[in-house]
Amino acid sequence: MSNNPFPLPKEKLLEAYTKMKTIREFEERLHVEFAKGDIPGFVHLYAGEEASGTGIMMHLEDKDRIASTHRGHGHCIAKGVEVEGMMAEIYGKVTGSCRGKGGSMHIADLSKGMMGANGILGAGAPLICGAALASKFRGDGGVGITFFGDGASNQGTVLESMNLAAVWNLPVIFVVENNGYAESTSIDYAVAVDSYIDRAAGFGIPGVTVDGTDFFAVYEAAGEIIKRAREGGGPAFLECKMVRFFGHFEGDAQTYRAKGENEENRANKDCLKIFRSKVAGAGVISEAEMNKIDDEVLARIEASVQKAKKDPLPTAKDLLTDVYVSY
Amino acid sequence: MARNLSMKDAINEALDLEMRRDPTVIIMGEDIAGGAGAQGEEDAWGGVLGVTKGLIGKYGANRVMDTPLSESAYIGAAVGAAACGLRPVAELMFLDFMGVCFDQIFNQAAKFKYMFGGKAQTPVVIRGMVGGGFRAAAQHSQMLTPLFTHIPGLKVVCPSNAYDAKGLLIQSIRDNDPVIFCEHKNLYASMADVPAESYTIPFGEAAIPREGKHVTIVAYGLMVHRALEAAETLSKEKIDVEVVDLRTLSPIDLDTIIESVEKTGHLVAVDEANPRCSIAADVIASVTEHAFKALKSAPKAITAPHTPVPFTPVLEDLYIPSAERIADAVRKQLK
């Protein structure tokens, strides 16, 4: 591939596209299914933000750990959690990733280094400091990535963790996925500094801001700081500026948005469209190849929904299991 | 070989033995070595009351970690490290500080196993001081055990003496669930015979430091000593009291309590916590539910009042249940 201008070989580009497309279709389908009333509880969709999680996670291995957010489906898929188990979990089935006891906000797979979506905003930052501490303690070269939104960027847990990671020189990357809204509240209202890089600098942590709708921008920036952390260079801060295609939660009427904002985001800030046009434009991956992936992804999502709907529910005995290892 | 050891030294010895045995045991907390980054002595404090003194010299700063004053960050880091295979023992100097970092304990550590469908374990110990009598006022003196005991997924331990403290702490470190280990600051200096070697005390097994046949007093922590004092006074009045020391509050040894009440027919539950939803209330409710027919009188709770812990000694002494109050309650039951 001498004519590949990208920092990844074609097979890795295909893998990244497949991940992003899988996240997108997973979320688009949940949007439809949730409206039908078949899915219990709260669902927060990651559609529009795929390039961030995927661009970062393409650098990670199972030994690297991530702490996710309430908007965690994309992080799970990008980290390698099985779509089928996730879908079953969201439907509350015993075959789900958490046997139906976690739901959308708590999907985890520690064997894949996925330390959990988290319903408490900012709570992942201290946890990932611990994961990174464990890696540093063992000397296994693992890094920890904690994701949080622009909303949770104001949590004390995040700010305390930035200081702790700097003091202990932990291999932690703090990733703010800045979609402009803390639920419905604008970042212009709720974050006092103009630049997250300035905030990171206040903790002695290098920061970088990228266009989070551009997979390649995320991939390159993340690669540099992850490599640095792996080699003992300490924590870093990454801001991915992005858009959220849906509301804060499913059912959010989004009346806080400007007129035409969602349409504008879909038309001009769609990270999948941007990725496709770049790789197809460079002649590295053809439209036909990506269309084929699209079909495969759609079929997989369809199958996962059908399976989840048919799968068995937990039974009364499951209510009382797995509270303790022993009691 | 047993030596006469203070509870403070017994706790230090438990940490020492477990750190020697298991290289994944690390300890962290504010000033647990002390003087980090300062010009003076290493291990300047060894914890504010010297409980962890000497450990950094044996195990180094990689395993004895002084933390910034950021309870949410380092308690959360201990929880995260536990989920990733280490066995951290985090010192939360005064467990009153739990308010700052409780999310990492009750929403994170306590729930991982259940919420993730059984596929996680979090073998973390959070240890720290509880209880009154130090004239340390409202934010450094509480007995918050009922708060911790309420949370499914947490285990709660509160030893009354040096022997139990060592065996229960070793058990806590080896245990695969998150444990809140409550050390009564007024018992640090209390002495007991403690074997030099390693031993464990299983959770959910109460002790009976005094056997008797007339009335059962259930207590834990410092209140065990007040109960024993009351029992001694009452013995001169020919009242024969049995004292049950719970040792662990979650799990709780209901069998031993009920067995004792079935023998005596009378129950006084003593708790240094505030009365509403206290351990005492829980014990009385459980006995009433499961052994109502054994009761010859209404069970009585002796607790702190429904107030914050006061500062001035005259008031704090009224706040903490006394041996006299306990003895009076026993006498009233037998009337």
Boltz contact constraints between the chains, C-beta under 6 A:
constraints:
  - contact:
      token1: [A, 98]
      token2: [B, 116]
      max_distance: 6.0
  - contact:
      token1: [A, 98]
      token2: [B, 117]
      max_distance: 6.0
  - contact:
      token1: [A, 99]
      token2: [B, 117]
      max_distance: 6.0
  - contact:
      token1: [A, 101]
      token2: [B, 114]
      max_distance: 6.0
  - contact:
      token1: [A, 101]
      token2: [B, 117]
      max_distance: 6.0
  - contact:
      token1: [A, 102]
      token2: [B, 115]
      max_distance: 6.0
  - contact:
      token1: [A, 102]
      token2: [B, 116]
      max_distance: 6.0
  - contact:
      token1: [A, 106]
      token2: [B, 115]
      max_distance: 6.0
  - contact:
      token1: [A, 108]
      token2: [B, 116]
      max_distance: 6.0
  - contact:
      token1: [A, 110]
      token2: [B, 120]
      max_distance: 6.0
  - contact:
      token1: [A, 120]
      token2: [B, 103]
      max_distance: 6.0
  - contact:
      token1: [A, 120]
      token2: [B, 107]
      max_distance: 6.0
  - contact:
      token1: [A, 123]
      token2: [B, 108]
      max_distance: 6.0
  - contact:
      token1: [A, 126]
      token2: [B, 72]
      max_distance: 6.0
  - contact:
      token1: [A, 126]
      token2: [B, 73]
      max_distance: 6.0
  - contact:
      token1: [A, 126]
      token2: [B, 76]
      max_distance: 6.0
  - contact:
      token1: [A, 126]
      token2: [B, 77]
      max_distance: 6.0
  - contact:
      token1: [A, 126]
      token2: [B, 104]
      max_distance: 6.0
  - contact:
      token1: [A, 127]
      token2: [B, 76]
      max_distance: 6.0
  - contact:
      token1: [A, 127]
      token2: [B, 80]
      max_distance: 6.0
  - contact:
      token1: [A, 129]
      token2: [B, 77]
      max_distance: 6.0
  - contact:
      token1: [A, 130]
      token2: [B, 77]
      max_distance: 6.0
  - contact:
      token1: [A, 130]
      token2: [B, 80]
      max_distance: 6.0
  - contact:
      token1: [A, 130]
      token2: [B, 81]
      max_distance: 6.0
  - contact:
      token1: [A, 131]
      token2: [B, 80]
      max_distance: 6.0
  - contact:
      token1: [A, 131]
      token2: [B, 84]
      max_distance: 6.0
  - contact:
      token1: [A, 133]
      token2: [B, 77]
      max_distance: 6.0
  - contact:
      token1: [A, 133]
      token2: [B, 81]
      max_distance: 6.0
  - contact:
      token1: [A, 134]
      token2: [B, 81]
      max_distance: 6.0
  - contact:
      token1: [A, 134]
      token2: [B, 84]
      max_distance: 6.0
  - contact:
      token1: [A, 134]
      token2: [B, 85]
      max_distance: 6.0
  - contact:
      token1: [A, 134]
      token2: [B, 86]
      max_distance: 6.0
  - contact:
      token1: [A, 157]
      token2: [B, 72]
      max_distance: 6.0
  - contact:
      token1: [A, 160]
      token2: [B, 70]
      max_distance: 6.0
  - contact:
      token1: [A, 160]
      token2: [B, 72]
      max_distance: 6.0
  - contact:
      token1: [A, 160]
      token2: [B, 73]
      max_distance: 6.0
  - contact:
      token1: [A, 161]
      token2: [B, 73]
      max_distance: 6.0
  - contact:
      token1: [A, 163]
      token2: [B, 68]
      max_distance: 6.0
  - contact:
      token1: [A, 164]
      token2: [B, 68]
      max_distance: 6.0
  - contact:
      token1: [A, 164]
      token2: [B, 70]
      max_distance: 6.0
  - contact:
      token1: [A, 164]
      token2: [B, 73]
      max_distance: 6.0
  - contact:
      token1: [A, 167]
      token2: [B, 68]
      max_distance: 6.0
  - contact:
      token1: [A, 322]
      token2: [B, 113]
      max_distance: 6.0
  - contact:
      token1: [A, 322]
      token2: [B, 114]
      max_distance: 6.0
  - contact:
      token1: [A, 322]
      token2: [B, 118]
      max_distance: 6.0
  - contact:
      token1: [A, 323]
      token2: [B, 114]
      max_distance: 6.0
  - contact:
      token1: [A, 323]
      token2: [B, 152]
      max_distance: 6.0
  - contact:
      token1: [A, 323]
      token2: [B, 153]
      max_distance: 6.0
  - contact:
      token1: [A, 324]
      token2: [B, 177]
      max_distance: 6.0
  - contact:
      token1: [A, 325]
      token2: [B, 121]
      max_distance: 6.0
  - contact:
      token1: [A, 325]
      token2: [B, 176]
      max_distance: 6.0
  - contact:
      token1: [A, 325]
      token2: [B, 177]
      max_distance: 6.0
  - contact:
      token1: [A, 327]
      token2: [B, 251]
      max_distance: 6.0
